[in-house]
Amino acid sequence: MSKQVQIDWELFLDLYDFFFSDEAPEGYEADEIRKKISEKVDKIINRELFSKYKRSPTGAEREAARQEYLNHRGISKSFRTDTEYHAEPPEE
């Protein structure tokens, strides 16, 4: 299965100008393009990790995927709970 990635119009035009335009400004730097692509890759990885967390079949796999997601996002351990929150069913 082939995956597709959508990018912002501005990034697309920057990429086009960088690679194909003969009229790119003098001293045109790729730093901004690298930054935008890096941000996009981070978003893709975050989405994949979050999806893995939500779709994991067992609690242990979900917790491992959740920790991986939180690590990648840079969430401090002091802001995390030890396990996922699950509301207890009401007693009858």
PyMOL commands that set and color helices and strands:
alter all, ss='L'
color gray80, all
select helices_A, chain A and resi 9-20+31-55+59-73+77-79
alter helices_A, ss='H'
color red, helices_A
deselect
rebuild
show_as cartoon
